[in-house]
Amino acid sequence: MASMLSYTVTISTGSQWFAGTDDYLYVTLVGTERSSERTLLDKPLYDDLKRGAVDSYDVRVGESLGEIVLVKIQKRKYWMNNDWYCRSITVKIPSGECVEFPCFRWLVDDKEVVLRDGRACLPQDDKSSLLKQHRQKELEMRRKAYRWKEWQPGFPMSIDANRHKDLPQDIRFDSEKAVDFVLMYSKAMENLYVNQFVDMFQTSWRDFTDFEKIFVRIKNTMSEYVLEHWKEDFIFGYQFLNGCNPVVIKKCTKLLDKFPVTHEMVSVCLERELTLEQEVEAGNIYVVDYEVLDGISPNCTDPRTVQYLAAPICLLYKNTEKKILPIAIQLSQTPGEDNPIFLPTDSDYDWLLAKIWVRSSDFQYHQTITHLLRTHLMTEVFAIAMYRELPAVHPVYKLLIPHVRFTIAINTKAREQLICERGLFDKANAVGGGGHIQLVQKVMKSLTFRSLTFPDMIKSRGMDKEEELPTYFYRDDGNRVWEATKIFVSDVVHIYYTTDEAVQGDEEIQAFIKEVRCFGMQDFESCEFPKSVKSREELTEYLTTIVFTSSAQHAVVNFGQYDWCSWIPNAPSTMRRPPPKQKGLADIQMIIDSLPDRGRSSWHLGAVWALSQYQENELYLGTYPDEHFVEKPVKAAMERFRKQLAEVTSFIKRRNETKNLPYYNMSPDRIPNSVAV
C-alpha cells in the first residue's frame, strides 16, 4: 500500500470579540494536479477555533496535489450557527514549503469561502482557467453584496444598506456599541457633566464666562489656549491655516466687486506703506468666501427657536511678521447699505460679532463639506468600487483594504443616527434639518478629483509657497505625509506593473476607476473624475489620493475638533439672531442672544468631544497587522514607509517644542489608516 502524503493546515482565528466558533470546519486543498477530499478539521477533546487561536491539522492524500492554488473552507453548524473570523490559513506541503492564504473574513452560515494564496496577481497574469474563474466568481458575489444606492439626490452614491446590521459581516464594526452615536453622545454628556443643561434648550447663557460651566470637566492645552485667546485677531486668522478647516483660505489676486473694500477702510491695518491694491499685487492679501452657504435653508426643526445662517466674506492681511489677520468682514454676498463691511476699527462688540459669524459659517462648511463630503462620503465611494471591481488577489485591493476599514460602517451608522431626518445633527447645527443635504448637493456640482489631490488643492488656492506663509503647518506637514505616501504607493505599483502598458491592460483596475466615476460619482455632467488611467504615474497619483484622503486628510479635519470647537463662541454650531445689518448695535447681550442656547451648546460640545476620540485598537498610518501582502519587496516598501513616517513625526515633534500653538494633527503617529469615526 502506498504511503499517504501529509499536508499540514494551520488556521489562525481572529482576536476580535466573538471571532471563535464551535461549528464544524471542512477544508479542501485544490492543487494543479488534483484536489484533496473534503476533510473535517477536528481534534477530539480539543477546544479549537477559539478567539485568537492558531490550530494545526493534518490533511492526508494518496498522491501529490501539485502546487496548491486554492483552499476551500466551509463551516457547518454544530449546535446553532456561530460566525467565525478567519485571519489566514497556511498550508505546509510534504516538501516542507509553506504557502500562505490570507483570509481576513467572516464565515457566515454555511457558505463556502475559496482562498487564493497570498501572492498578488494582475488579471492578465493569470493563465489558468481555474484561477480566472475564481477571480470572476469572487467579483460576482461581491457585486451582489456591495450594491450602490443613492441616499439623497445629487449625492455621491453610498452602500445599499439602511442600517449597520444590514451590512455584509466583513465590513461591520467588531462591536456596534463602539460607534453608536447616541451612546457616544450620552457618554460625552456624562463625561462633560452637561446633562443638566439639555432640558433648557431655549435658555441663553448670561455671559461668556457662563459658557465655562460646560467647559470644566475635560480640558486640554489647546482648548484652554483657545478659551483664553479666541477674541484675538491673530487666533482668528491662524485657524484658517491650522485649525479644523485649513482648506478655504485663498490668496487674493483681485479685489472682489461683491466685497467693495477700499484702501481708506483698512489703511490703518496695513504695515508696509502700500495701498490695498499694491498689497494685493505683492501677495499679502488673502480671502475666505463662504458663497456656497448663500441660499441654504437654516435649521427649522425646532419651532421654538429660529436659527440663522450667513454667507460671509473675510479679507485677511499678512503683516510684516507674516501673521494672518482679518481686516474686513461682510456678512452676506450682496453689498449694500444693509450689509456693512465690518472693520477692526469698529467698536469691539461689532467686530467681535462679525468674527463670530465667520467662525459659525466656517463650522458649517467644515462639518458638511470638508469633513462629511470630502473625506467620509468620498472614501466610501472608493471603498464600494474597490469591493465591486477588485478581487482580493489584486495588488491594489491589498493596498487599499486597510485604508477603507470601517468607513462604510461609520457612514451607514451616520445615515442611520446622525445626518438622517430628526437625527442628532438636527439638534444643534444651523444646517441641520436639510440644509446639510442642500449644501452637499450644491458642492457636488463642482467637486473634482484634482481638488482631492493634496498638492493641487494647495496650489489652486495660491497657498503653495512656503516662504510666503511659513506658519502654514497643514500645508508643510501635509506635503511631507503626501510625499511619503506617494513613494510607498509608487513602490507597490512598480512592483506589480513593470510597464505603463501593464496598467492599460489591467481590465480590473480600469473597471475600478470607471466605477468610481460612472457609478460612485454618478457621471454628473460636471464630474471631472478620470474614466481610466494610462500610466503607472497616473495610477500612483490616483491611489495616493485615496490613501491620503482616507487617512491624513480625515485625521486633520476630525481629531482637532475638540481643540478648536469646544469653546462654543469660537465655533458656534448655530446662531439665534440674524446677522446685524448696521453697525453700532452690538453689545454683550446681543452676542449672547445670538450664540447657541444651553441645550444646543451641550449637544455641540458632546458631538465635538465624541468625534475627536480615537478608537480602541486604532491602527495608525503605515501599520498593517493584517498581512494581505506576502511578497518580500512589498514588506520592504512598508518598512521604508514606516521609517519615513517616523522621520516626519520626529520633525513635527521637534518643531512643536518651540511653539505656543503646536500643530500635530498631521503627525503620522496621530493619523489612523482609515475613516472609522
Secondary structure, 3 states (H helix, E strand, C coil): CCCCEEEEEEEEECCCCCCCCCCEEEEEEEECCCECCCEEECCCCCCCCCCCCEEEEEEEECCCCCCEEEEEEEEECCCCCCCEEEEEEEEECCCCCEEEEEEEEEECCCCCEEEECCCCCCHHHCCCHHHHHHHHHHHHHHHHHCCEECCCCCCCCEECCCCHHHCCHHHCCCCHHHHCHHHHHHHHHHHHCCHHHCCCCCCCCCCHHHHHHHCCCCCCHHHHHHHHHCCCHHHHHHHHHHCCCCCCCEECCCCCCCCCCCHHHHHHHCCCCCCHHHHHHCCCEEEEECHHHCCCCCCCCCCCCCCECCCCEEEEEECCCCCEEEEEEECCCCCECCECEECCCCCHHHHHHHHHHHHHHHHHHHHHHHHHHHHHHHHHHHHHHHHHHCCCCCHHHHHHHHHHCCHHHHHHHHHHHHCCCCCCHHHHCCCCCCHHHHHHHHHHCCCCCHHHCHHHHHHHCCCCCCCCCCCCHHHHHHHHHHHHHHHHHHHHHHHHCCCHHHHHCCHHHHHHHHHHHHHHCCCCCCCCCCCCCCCHHHHHHHHHHHHHHHHHHHHHHHCCHHHHHCCHHHCCCCECCCCCCCCCCCCHHHHHHHCCCHHHHHHHHHHHHHHCCCCCCCCECCCCCCCCCCCHHHHHHHHHHHHHHHHHHHHHHHHHCCCCCCCCCCCHHHCECCCCC
